Amino acid sequence: MEKTKKYILSENQIPEQWYNIQADMPNAMLPPLHPGTKQPIGPADLAPLFPMELIKQEVSKERWIDIPEEVRDVYKLWRPSPLFRATNFEKLLDTPAKIYYKYEGVSPAGSHKPNTAVPQAYYNKMEGVKKIATETGAGQWGSALSFACNHFGIDLEVYMVKVSYEQKPYRKFMMNTWGANVYSSPTNRTESGRKVLADDPNSPGSLGIAISEAVERAATSTDTKYSLGSVLNHVLMHQTVIGLESIKQMELAGDFPDIVIGCFGGGSNFAGISFPFLGLNFREGKKVRCIAAEPSSCPKLTKGEFRYDFGDTVGLTPLIPMYTLGHTFMPAPIHAGGLRYHGAGAIVSQLLKDKLIEAQSFHQIECFDAGVKFARSEGIIPAPESNHAIACAVKEALKAKAEGTPKTILFNLSGHGNFDMSAYDAYFSGKLVEHHLTEQELHADLEMLETPVIA
Ligand SMILES: *Cc1c(COP(=O)(O)O)cnc(C)c1O
């Protein structure tokens, strides 16, 4: 197949390159800072944690980066993922809007996360790494990386947020099936975990705490590297296979979206579906609205502040310029575990600051309302995280109806909810609570930050 400058799909429609939005962003991000010296960090600072190839991708300004053949071979197990028009859902909503969704639940782990887990495991393998430590919230990332590490023969240690470890034992068994060791975080295995437990022996854990534990393991052992499932630039870039495929698939459908939606935890599935479309906005003057849908109980994009903050709770990671609620913010134990994160990736934060993307927040009950409507019309039971994207699609579809403007909406169905049935049970039995953040809860952790708000 002839190579074009745009991007390349092979005969079986899997992209041959990832799209790096850093090449096209109008304003570059501020540099990440060393947590100790507060000076911009260089590749050497990240070398203990990540293989060099991923560090290069993190700072690359190349627009297209080749996907290694070994990675594409694994992608072939489930990619290209399907893109559907949700005609039954449209009927149910009685909307003139056309609603399409890209379905990432067809991967072995059931979400978009293997799109980056596979290349991350691959580059670690290439550089001789024997063991990886990581964190997981709802268990989606842990299972994706377990699958990938198993494929490339790397040992994996997973720090799983305690509330999910208890709510979602099947995710743990899934990780065990792919050969990983899973620990309920906070643990006694690390300094970071012991510190949290000393303050609160009943801590439900958080992604931030689990990240601290995994980073500490990698930083303090010579044979172990660290791997992150969201937030970082290279992770977001790996996910662009979602949007690149979607552009081609929408073309096949003879359509193009006015609105692209992804739910938002740290930004990876939102980036995956939206960045290739944003690239068209930047390079070809298209006007696609890209909307990130986040939980009202963890509203960093809609209510947080743009300032330098740590990626983890304890403060071991570099300081990243991001929208944040403060790294010590403890989100309510909502069922969308993958969205319980205090901050956002640097790229999405810069894009939001520059008003090139939008953000909206949704309460968990309206998300389950939307998710159940979707399941009853389209069949697939969505992950609680994905329900936020669906709630946003519903809102935009009903707005289109009220305004009488037929819009074309594309959302990313980031995963299935087959391991989240206890969350659906809580919804059906009326046990789901709406968590309304008070001003006090919203500001307490931001006030503790030493870094100023960036104008
Ligand atoms: C992890 C996860 C998310 C949230 O993470 P992002 O990095 O923001 O994409 C959303 N949906 C599913 C199904 C997930 O597993």
The ligand as a MOL file (V3000), in Angstrom:
LIG
                    3D

  0  0  0     0  0            999 V3000
M  V30 BEGIN CTAB
M  V30 COUNTS 15 15 0 0 0
M  V30 BEGIN ATOM
M  V30 1 C -8.6670 3.5460 32.8120 0
M  V30 2 C -9.9280 3.7440 32.1210 0
M  V30 3 C -10.4160 5.0380 31.8510 0
M  V30 4 C -9.7490 6.2900 32.3210 0
M  V30 5 O -8.4250 6.5120 31.9670 0
M  V30 6 P -7.9670 7.5020 30.8290 0
M  V30 7 O -6.4960 7.4690 30.8650 0
M  V30 8 O -8.4980 8.8760 31.1620 0
M  V30 9 O -8.5190 6.9870 29.5710 0
M  V30 10 C -11.5920 5.1430 31.1380 0
M  V30 11 N -12.2670 4.0550 30.7190 0
M  V30 12 C -11.8380 2.7980 30.9740 0
M  V30 13 C -12.6470 1.6380 30.5110 0
M  V30 14 C -10.6480 2.6120 31.6700 0
M  V30 15 O -10.2180 1.3840 31.9100 0
M  V30 END ATOM
M  V30 BEGIN BOND
M  V30 1 1 1 2
M  V30 2 1 2 3
M  V30 3 2 2 14
M  V30 4 1 3 4
M  V30 5 2 3 10
M  V30 6 1 4 5
M  V30 7 1 5 6
M  V30 8 2 6 7
M  V30 9 1 6 8
M  V30 10 1 6 9
M  V30 11 1 10 11
M  V30 12 2 11 12
M  V30 13 1 12 13
M  V30 14 1 12 14
M  V30 15 1 14 15
M  V30 END BOND
M  V30 END CTAB
M  END
